Amino acid sequence: MRLGIVAGGGTLPIEIARSVTARGGTVHVVMIEGEADDVLRNFPHTILNWAELGHAVRAIKRAGMRDMVMVGRMSRPSFLTAKPDFGFLFSLPRILRALRAGGDDAVLRGVVGLFEARKLKVLGVHGVAPELLLSDGAIGFHHPEPVHQSDIARGFGVVAALGRFDIGQAVVVAGGRIEAIEAAEGTDLMLARVREQRIAAGADPARMRFGVLIKRPKPGQDLRLDLPAIGPETAHGAAAAGLAGIAGASGEVLVASRFEMLERADRAQIFIAGVAAPPASRPARPEGGGVEPIVFGGYSIPPERAGDVDTGVRIMSALEAFAAGSALVIAQGRVLSIGAREPSGHVLERARPYIKRKKNNAVLVIGPNEALDEPLIRQAAASGIAGIVVMFGPGDGAAHRGPVLDVADRFRLFIAGAAADPKAAAF
């Protein structure tokens, strides 16, 4: 095999390069500046800025490669750090369309299209180094108990339901209760949040082990791209949070630094297991025509935010089937944070690092049990939120009046309400 590797962060690019060369193949690694591990310098390599697209293509082709993989952790690109070459500028309209499409999947599909348009074939890890995928069954000393099977099945269902909206490769489920859902922050920070929430509730994660971290690809996901991954930090985070184990879709979850991960898991007495995930046949995004929101305040929903409002309502509706969903923040089709049960103010605070505050381009959607009050409106205005959508609960009236709307008008935030969309909730 002759393989070009476009390498982000983490150990997976290193493990793929070692796997290919150990089997007699050759690699050329395009190391993304500021992301790729320095160990990759031990292989034939080129170090490039993320925006040097033309140079990346030429480096791979000059090395005699026509097949490539894209693997490793990557920060969402910022034009502030770009060092564009001609290939990037030539492809700029296509790149902007991919970024405007919102979710991470759309961005990655756009990047793949750019390489394939230049006669490079993008492969998946399963076709290059299948030994890096999670196999079926427990892979350490500890095994999931029957009590964990229902949590695993419920977690697979949540990921399948939310994956339609390009979010949620990972969830934490304990006793059938959805504790946390992954959004822009990633798995490690989600697990840290679970630990904090449990300690705040009086649990001792060092002594009590319950619940499972579940990971699987989103429905309709291109398995060449952004496969969910677990590694030593995942095992450490799951153990620190007091979880009983980790379950992933067998053959569809990458395992980084396998032996170190298993050593940590066995020492902490948690299980790691591959489980055959039921097929998720629903499309990645549902068709339009959702529930029409009702505007309460003096400011209407801007047309450019209507898509985020519709998607946010659909996501909260889908979560109703799992008795979860306190709030979410969405901007340009990308869910920045989502809460299973934590207060909406906490969910909003987690989204702040990802919001472009001066542009007021994000929408906050809160569940029927969350309070719309002046502190939340002030927090939203300070965070760059364009408006707030309140979900109606069963039997709720569609009305918000009085001082809270005056405060929203003062900050030029729209306030709207929406009932659950039955088409999104039915999964």
N, C-alpha and C positions, 0 to 999 in steps of 0.2 A: 504494500500500500504506500502511496505517496500522498501525503495529506497536509494541507494548509490548515493551521489552527489560529483563528482569531480569538485571542485570549483576554478575558477579563480577570477579575480577582479570584482568590481562593485556590485550592489545591487541585481541582478537577482538570484544568488545562495541563498541569504537570503530569497527572496520572494518565491522561489520554496520550500525551507525548511519550511517556515511558512505555505504555502498553503497545503502541504502534511500533516503536523502535525495537522493543524486546522480541517482537514477532518478525523482525527483519525489514520492517518498513522504514520510510524516511519521512521527516516532518520539516516544515518551515513554520515558525511561530510568529505571528504578527502580535506583538505585545502592545496592548493599549496603555498608553502613557498614564501613570497615576493609578492604574488598576491592577495590571498583571504582576505576578510574583517574580522577584529577581532570579529565582531558581531557573526560570525558563531561559535565562541567558546561556545555560549549558547546552541548549539546542540551537541549531541554525535559526536565527531570529532577525526581526526588524522591529524597532521600537517606533511607534507612530502615535500621533494625536488621534482622538476619536473621529475627527473631521477630515483626516487625510485618506479619504476613500480611494482616490485614484492610485495613490502610492501603495495602499494595502493590496489592491488588485494586482498591480505590477509586481510587487514583492512575491506574491504567491505564484504568479505565472512564471516569473523569472527562475524560480526554484523548480520549475517543471511540474507544478501541481495543477490539477484541474478539479480535484475534490477538496472540500474544506468543511470544517465544523466551526460553529460559533459557540463558545462555552465559557463559563465563569461569571462571577458577579460583576455587574456593571451598574454604575450610578446612572440615573436618567440624565441624558446629555444636556448640557447648558451651553448656549451660544457664547456665554462669557468666556468659556475656556476653549473655544474652537480655534483651530489653526487650519482653516480650510485650504484645500488644494483645488486644482481645476476640476478634478473629478467630482469633488463635493459640490462645487458651485454649479457645475453642469446639471447635477441631480437635485439641486436645491428645491425646485417646485415639488418634486416627488417626496423629498424628505419632509417638507412643511406639511404636505397632505397627510403623511403618516403621523406626524406629531399632533396635528389637529384632530386626527381620528380619536384621540383620547387615551384609550387603555394601552397598557404595556404590550399586549399581544399585537395590536395594530402597528405599533412602532417597530416591533421585531419583524413582523411580516413585511413591512416596508423595507427594512434593511436587507432582508433575504432577497427581495425582489431586485434591489440594486446590485447585489453580487451576481445573481443569476442572469441579469441583463448583460453582464460582462463575461458570459460563458463559463462561469464557475458553478459547480454543482454543490449545493449545501446539503450535507448529510446530517443525520442524527447520531447521537452517542450510541444508541442501540445497534447501529450498523457499523460502528467503528471500534468500540470497546464495550461489548455487552456485559462483560464481567463487572462493570461499574454500576450496574442496575441492581436494585433490591430484588432478591429472589423470593420465591414463595415460601412461607413458613418462618418460624423464628430463626434468627441467625446468631443468637448468643446463648448464654446459659439459661436465661429466663424466658418463659413463654406466657402469652396472654391467657388469662383464665376465662371460663365461660361468661363471667360477669362483664368482661370487657367487650364481648362480641357485639352486644347491642349498641354500645357507645361507638364502636368502629363503624357499624352499619349506619348509624345516625350521622356520623361525621362525613362518611362518603356521600350521604344524601344532601347534606348542607353544601358541600363543595360542588356537587352536581347542579344544585339549584342556583347557587350564586355564580358559578362559572359562566353561566349564560351572559353575565354582565362583566366578564373579564376581571373578576376578583376572586379571592378566597381559595388559594391553593392549600391552605392549612387552617384547621380549626382545632379547638380543644373542647372535648366533650367529657362530662363526668356525671354518671348516673342518669344519663339521658338529657342532661341540662347543657346547653351550649354556653360555655364560659368565655370563649374568645374567638374572634375571626380575624384572620390576617388581611391587612390592606397594604398600604404603601410602606409601612415601617419594616416589614419582613418578619420572619419566624422568630428570630432571637429576641427581638424587642417585644413581640407578642407574648412569648413565654415569660419574660421578665415582668410583664404586666400581670400575667396570671399569678405569679408569685406574690407581687405586691397586693393584689386584690385578696388573695387568700390570707395573707398575714393580717391585713386590715380587718378581715372578717373573723379573726381569732384562731385560724388554723395554723398548725406548725408544719410547714412543708418538709422539715427534716425528719419528722416522725410519722406523718400521715401520707400514704401514697394512694391516690385515687384519680381516675380520669386518664384519658388518652389523647396524645397529639396525633392527629390524622392528616396525612398528606396524599393528594392525588392530583393529576392534571385536571384542568378545566375541560368541560365538554367541548368537543370540536377543536381542541388545542392541537396545533402542529407539533408533533412529538420531536421534531428536529430542534425545537426552540424552547428555552426557558423551562425545561423539565423541573419539577420540584426536586429538591435535594435535601439530604440530611448528612450530618457529619458530627465530629466531636463536640462542636459547640451546641448542636441540637440536643445531643445526649446530656450535656452538662445543663443546658437550660431546662430540659424536661425534668431532670432530677431535682434541680434547685427549686422548681415550681411545685414539687411534690406529686408529679404525675406517676402513674404506674408503668407507662410505657409509650412507645411510638409505633404507629402502624402506618404503612404506606402501601400504595397500589403496587403490587408485584409487577416487575418488568417495566414500570413507568416512573420510578423514583430513583434518582441518582444517589449513590453512596460515596461520599468523599472521606478519605483517610479511614478506611473501613476498620483496620485493626485498632487504631487509637480510639475510634468511636465505640467499638465493642468493649474495649478495656474500661472505658469510662462507664458504659452502661452496666456491665457486669459488676463493677465495683459499687455502683449505686443501687444495684438490684432492681433495675428496670428492664423491661423486655423491648426488643426491636423485632418487628415482624413484617413480612410482606404478605399482603392479603389480596386475593383476586377481587378487584372492584367490579361491581355490577356496571353494565354499560350505561352510559349517559347519552341518550339519543336526542335530547333537545338541542336546538341550535344555540350557537354562542351568544346571539342576541335575539330577543323576541321581536316580532314585528310591531309596528307602531299602533296608534289608536288606543292609548291608555286612558285612564280616568282623568277627566278635565278638572284641574284644581280650581278652587274658589278663592279669589283675591279678597282679603279683608281690609287692608290698609289703603293708604292714599297712593301707593306706588304699585304699578302693575309689573308682572314678570317680564323682564326684557326678552325679546325674541332669541337672543344668543344664549340665554339661560334656560330656555324652555326644554331643550333636550336633557339637560342635567336634572331638571325637576321631574320629568317623566321617568328617567332611569332611576332616580332616587326613590320615587314612589313605588316603582316595580320591585326594587330590591327589598324595601321594607315590607312590601306585600308578600314577597317570597318567604321572608323570615317568619311571617306570622304562622306558617305551617309548622315551624319548629319552636314556637312559643319564645321567640327571641327577637332582638332588634330594638335597641334603645334610641340610636341616632346614627347618622352617617354624614360625612362631608364629601361632596363631589365637585370636581372642577374640570370642565372640558372633557367630560366622559370618563375621567379617571377618579376612582374612589380613593380618597386620601386617608380616611380613617373610618372605621365602622365599629360600633359597640354592640355587643351581645346583650349586656345588661348594665354596664356602667353609666353614670349620669351623662347627659348630653354635653354638659360643660367640659367634662373630661375628654370626651370624644373630639370636641372642637379644639381643645388645647393640643391634642396629639396631631391634629392636622396643620397646625400653625406653621411648622417649618416648611411645608410644601405649598403654602398659599402665596400667590403673588398679590400682596396686600394692596398695592397701589391701584391694581386693576379691578378689584372687587369682582373676581371671576368665579367664586365658589358659592355653593348652595349648601345650607344645613337643613337636613330633614330629620325631624324628631318624632319619636313614637307617641302613641296616644296616652301613655302614662308619664310622659315628661312634661315639666312645667314650662310654659312660655311666659317668662317674667322679665322684668326690667334688667336684672343682672345678666341674663343670657343674651338679651338684645345688645347690651353694651359690649359684652365679650365678643359677640359676633361682629359688630361694627368695627371693633379694634383689630379683628383678625383678618379682615378683608372679605367678609361674607357679603354677597349681594342680596340675599334674602333667606327667609326661613319658611319651610313647609311643615305644617303640623298634620300628622296622620290622625284621622278620626278613629276612635275605638267603636266597638259594637254599641249601638244605641246613642252615641254622642250626637249632639247637635252641631251643625256646621256654622258655628258663630264664634267670633272673637271681637270684643268691643272694648271701648274705654281706654284708660291710661296707657295700657301696654301698646296699643296701636299708635297713640300719640308719640310715644318714645321711638317706635320704629320709624315713623314718618320724619321725626327730627333727624334721624341718622340716614334717611333715604333708603331704608331697607324695605323690600316687599315682604309681606306676610300673607301666606296662602294656606289653605287647608285642602286635604285630599283624603278620600276614602280608599281603602285597600282595593287594588286591582285584582279581581278574582282570576283573571287569566294568568297573572304573574304568580299568584299564590298557589294555583293548582299545578302541582309537579308530580 
